């Protein structure tokens, strides 16, 4: 699919460049600088092609509802410009008349496009559910608070692909991050800049969609209260590591994903120094090693335990190795004087 898209993009660039060249050829047929005008036309077509590709990238990130609202607003804006243009249709100077028409079309078209894209979120019609792909859905959007952005672990979780649905960053959270980054305190300033860097890193990651929304609640002073209000209004979840925000949101019926709770759930099941009762199942790769398995299939390497093959032994955990393939636990027999270095 990517190859086909790249071929189409190349064809678009080639078609626009050739079209610009041919159009300039017709316009410069009797001009003394005709040779240069032809290549200027080709360059102009090339620039228009690049502009179209840039617009494509912007549209890909925009929700369908916003695209629909922007298109409808653009249509109304151009219609309004056309109606106002009739007031100047009596002007004798055609250059002035055309200039006014272009200016009105640009101004009202831009206003309609921007307002249509922003104000469409205010409509609460049930039929909008068909157009909410990529925007707020029940239990799909997740709102990031300031603390979890500064913490940075959310970026690592996104890179693993475990987070689905759009990640929403409210404008008031961005303002708080900027305020922290501009603080006179060196520690706060470093934390704020780290948060902005983390957010920038997440926005560049194609595996997860990060959206900045400008929805605000001027009557609410605290950022936590605004987060809860936004989550309730959009049926979204809040991702945080703030204990107080976690409790307040839960009391108001808002679902919360706490990064600290996730970290606790992923802690090792055993700790160095803990004694395990293991049955040696086979010999290990190194001389004298025995291999046992926990109930979940985790492999346990026991030093100097090959002579206990088939028997149950007590082993003390010395280290835990976590890899992308899984977890390995290294132990030594309880009767041994000490662990061997790995």
C-alpha positions in Angstrom: 0.0 0.0 0.0 2.9 2.4 0.8 4.5 1.7 -2.5 1.3 2.5 -4.4 0.9 5.7 -2.4 4.5 6.8 -3.2 3.9 6.0 -6.9 0.7 8.2 -6.9 2.6 11.0 -5.2 5.4 10.9 -7.8 2.8 10.9 -10.6 1.1 13.9 -9.0 4.4 15.8 -8.8 5.2 14.9 -12.4 1.7 15.8 -13.7 1.7 19.2 -11.9 5.2 20.0 -13.1 4.5 19.1 -16.7 1.1 20.9 -16.6 2.9 24.1 -15.3 5.5 23.8 -18.1 2.9 23.4 -20.8 0.7 26.2 -19.5 3.7 28.6 -19.3 4.6 27.6 -22.9 1.3 28.8 -24.1 1.5 32.0 -22.1 5.1 32.7 -23.2 4.7 32.0 -26.9 5.4 35.6 -27.9 7.5 36.7 -24.9 11.2 37.4 -25.2 11.9 35.5 -21.9 9.8 32.6 -23.0 12.5 30.0 -22.3 12.8 31.0 -18.6 9.0 31.4 -18.2 8.5 27.8 -19.2 10.8 26.6 -16.4 9.2 29.0 -14.0 5.9 27.4 -14.9 7.3 23.9 -14.2 8.7 25.1 -10.9 5.3 26.6 -10.0 3.6 23.3 -10.8 6.1 21.4 -8.6 5.5 23.8 -5.7 1.7 23.3 -6.0 2.3 19.5 -5.9 4.3 19.8 -2.7 1.6 22.0 -1.2 -1.0 19.3 -2.1 1.1 16.7 -0.4 1.5 18.9 2.7 -2.3 19.3 2.9 -2.7 15.5 2.6 -0.6 15.1 5.8 -2.7 17.6 7.7 -6.0 16.0 6.6 -4.7 12.5 7.6 -4.4 13.7 11.2 -7.7 15.5 11.3 -10.9 13.7 12.5 -13.6 13.1 9.9 -16.0 15.3 11.8 -13.6 18.2 11.7 -13.0 17.7 8.0 -16.8 17.6 7.4 -17.3 20.8 9.5 -14.4 22.6 7.8 -15.7 21.7 4.3 -19.2 22.9 5.2 -17.8 26.1 6.7 -15.7 26.7 3.6 -18.8 26.3 1.4 -20.8 28.8 3.4 -17.9 31.2 3.5 -17.5 31.2 -0.3 -21.2 31.5 -0.7 -21.2 34.6 1.6 -18.3 36.1 -0.4 -20.2 35.5 -3.7 -23.3 37.3 -2.3 -21.2 40.2 -1.1 -19.4 40.3 -4.4 -22.7 41.2 -6.2 -22.6 44.6 -4.4 -19.4 45.5 -6.4 -20.6 44.0 -9.7 -21.4 47.5 -11.0 -17.8 48.7 -10.9 -16.4 49.6 -14.3 -12.8 48.7 -13.5 -12.6 45.0 -14.0 -9.2 44.7 -12.2 -10.7 46.3 -9.0 -13.8 44.1 -9.3 -11.8 40.9 -9.6 -9.4 41.9 -6.7 -12.4 42.6 -4.4 -13.9 39.2 -5.3 -10.6 37.4 -4.6 -10.2 39.2 -1.3 -13.7 38.4 -0.2 -13.4 34.8 -1.2 -10.1 34.4 0.7 -11.3 36.1 3.8 -14.7 34.5 4.1 -13.4 31.1 2.9 -10.7 31.1 5.6 -13.2 32.2 8.3 -15.7 29.6 7.3 -13.0 26.8 7.2 -11.6 27.6 10.6 -15.0 28.2 12.3 -16.5 25.1 10.7 -13.7 22.9 12.0 -13.8 24.3 15.5 -17.5 24.8 16.1 -18.5 21.4 14.8 -17.5 20.0 18.2 -20.3 21.9 19.8 -23.0 19.9 18.0 -24.2 17.0 20.1 -26.4 15.3 17.5 -26.6 11.5 17.8 -25.8 11.2 14.1 -22.3 12.5 14.7 -21.4 9.0 16.0 -20.9 7.9 12.4 -18.3 10.6 12.0 -16.3 10.2 15.2 -13.5 8.1 13.9 -10.3 9.6 15.2 -12.1 11.8 17.7 -13.7 11.3 21.1 -15.4 8.0 21.5 -16.7 6.3 24.6 -13.8 4.6 26.4 -11.4 5.3 23.5 -9.9 8.7 24.0 -7.5 9.1 26.9 -6.6 12.5 28.3 -3.1 13.2 29.5 -2.5 15.3 32.6 0.6 17.4 33.3 2.3 15.0 35.7 2.1 11.9 33.4 3.6 13.9 30.5 6.6 15.1 32.7 7.0 11.6 34.1 7.8 10.4 30.5 6.9 6.7 30.9 3.8 7.2 28.8 6.0 7.7 25.7 7.7 4.4 26.3 4.3 2.7 26.7 3.2 4.2 23.4 6.2 2.9 21.6 5.3 -0.7 22.7 1.9 -0.4 21.0 -0.1 -1.1 24.1 -2.0 2.2 24.0 -4.9 2.5 21.6 -7.2 5.4 20.8 -6.3 9.1 20.5 -4.3 10.6 23.3 -5.7 14.0 24.1 -3.7 16.9 25.4 -5.9 19.9 26.5 -4.7 23.4 25.8 -4.8 24.2 29.5 -2.3 21.4 30.2 0.0 22.8 27.5 -0.2 26.2 29.2 0.6 24.7 32.6 3.6 22.9 31.0 4.8 26.1 29.4 4.3 27.9 32.8 6.5 25.3 34.5 9.1 25.5 31.7 9.3 29.3 32.2 9.7 29.1 36.0 12.6 30.8 37.8 13.3 27.6 39.7 15.9 25.5 37.9 14.3 22.2 38.9 10.8 23.2 37.8 12.1 24.7 34.6 13.9 21.4 33.8 10.8 19.4 34.5 8.6 21.6 32.3 11.1 21.4 29.4 11.3 17.6 29.8 7.5 17.5 29.5 7.5 19.5 26.3 10.2 17.3 24.9 8.3 14.1 25.8 5.1 15.5 24.1 7.1 16.4 21.0 8.5 12.9 20.9 5.0 11.4 21.2 3.6 13.6 18.4 6.3 12.3 16.0 5.4 8.7 16.8 3.1 7.4 14.0 1.9 4.5 16.2 -0.3 6.7 18.3 -2.4 9.7 17.6 -1.8 12.8 19.8 -4.4 15.5 19.6 -4.3 19.0 21.2 -7.8 20.3 21.9 -8.6 23.9 22.8 -11.6 23.1 24.9 -11.4 25.1 28.2 -13.5 25.8 31.2 -12.9 29.4 32.3 -15.1 29.1 35.4 -12.9 26.3 36.8 -9.5 27.5 38.2 -7.8 24.2 38.9 -6.3 22.1 36.1 -7.4 18.9 37.8 -11.0 20.1 37.9 -10.8 21.0 34.2 -9.4 17.5 33.3 -12.3 15.8 35.1 -14.9 18.1 33.4 -13.4 17.4 30.0 -13.3 13.6 30.7 -17.0 13.6 31.8 -18.1 15.7 28.8 -16.3 13.5 26.2 -16.6 10.1 28.0 -12.8 9.8 28.0 -10.4 8.3 30.4 -7.6 10.2 32.2 -4.0 8.9 32.2 -2.2 10.2 35.3 0.2 9.3 38.1 -1.2 11.9 40.5 -2.8 10.1 43.5 -5.1 13.0 44.4 -6.4 13.4 40.8 -6.9 9.6 40.7 -9.2 9.7 43.7 -11.1 12.8 42.7 -11.8 11.5 39.2 -13.0 8.1 40.5 -15.4 9.8 43.0 -16.9 11.7 40.0 -17.3 8.5 37.9 -14.4 9.2 35.6 -12.2 6.2 34.5 -8.6 6.6 35.4 -5.5 4.8 34.1 -2.7 5.3 36.7 0.8 4.7 35.4 2.0 3.9 38.9 -0.6 1.1 39.3 0.6 -0.2 35.9 4.2 -0.2 37.1 3.2 -2.1 40.3 1.4 -4.7 38.2 4.6 -5.2 36.2 7.0 -5.6 39.1 9.0 -8.8 39.2 7.2 -11.7 40.9 10.3 -12.5 42.8 13.0 -10.4 44.4 16.7 -11.0 44.9 17.3 -13.0 48.1 13.9 -14.7 48.0 14.0 -18.5 48.4 12.2 -20.7 45.9 11.3 -24.4 45.9 12.2 -25.7 42.5 12.3 -29.0 40.7 15.3 -29.3 38.5 14.0 -30.4 35.0 17.2 -30.4 32.9 20.8 -29.3 32.7 21.7 -25.8 31.7 24.1 -24.5 29.0 26.9 -23.9 31.5 28.7 -26.7 33.3 26.9 -27.7 36.5 23.8 -25.5 35.9 20.3 -26.9 36.4 17.2 -25.5 34.9 13.7 -25.3 36.5 10.5 -23.5 35.6 7.9 -21.5 37.5 4.2 -22.2 37.2 3.9 -19.5 34.5 6.8 -21.0 32.4 9.5 -18.6 33.5 12.9 -20.2 33.2 15.0 -20.4 36.4 18.7 -21.1 36.1 20.2 -22.8 39.3 23.9 -22.8 39.7 25.6 -26.2 40.6 22.2 -28.0 40.5 22.8 -30.4 37.6 23.5 -33.2 40.2 20.0 -32.7 41.6 18.3 -33.5 38.3 14.7 -34.6 38.9 14.7 -33.5 42.5 13.2 -30.5 44.4 15.7 -28.1 45.8 15.6 -24.7 47.7 17.3 -21.9 45.7 18.0 -18.3 46.5 17.4 -15.7 43.8 20.5 -13.8 42.9 19.4 -11.7 39.8 16.6 -11.3 37.4 17.1 -10.7 33.7 14.3 -9.0 31.7 14.5 -9.2 27.9 12.1 -8.7 25.1 11.8 -12.5 24.9 10.7 -12.8 28.5 12.1 -13.0 32.0 15.0 -15.2 33.3 15.7 -15.8 37.0 19.2 -16.8 38.2 19.5 -18.5 41.5 22.0 -20.5 43.6 21.4 -23.5 45.8 20.5 -22.5 49.4 23.3 -24.8 50.6 25.9 -23.0 48.5 28.2 -20.5 50.2 27.4 -17.7 47.7 26.2 -16.7 44.2 28.5 -16.9 41.2 28.9 -13.7 39.1 27.1 -13.7 35.7 
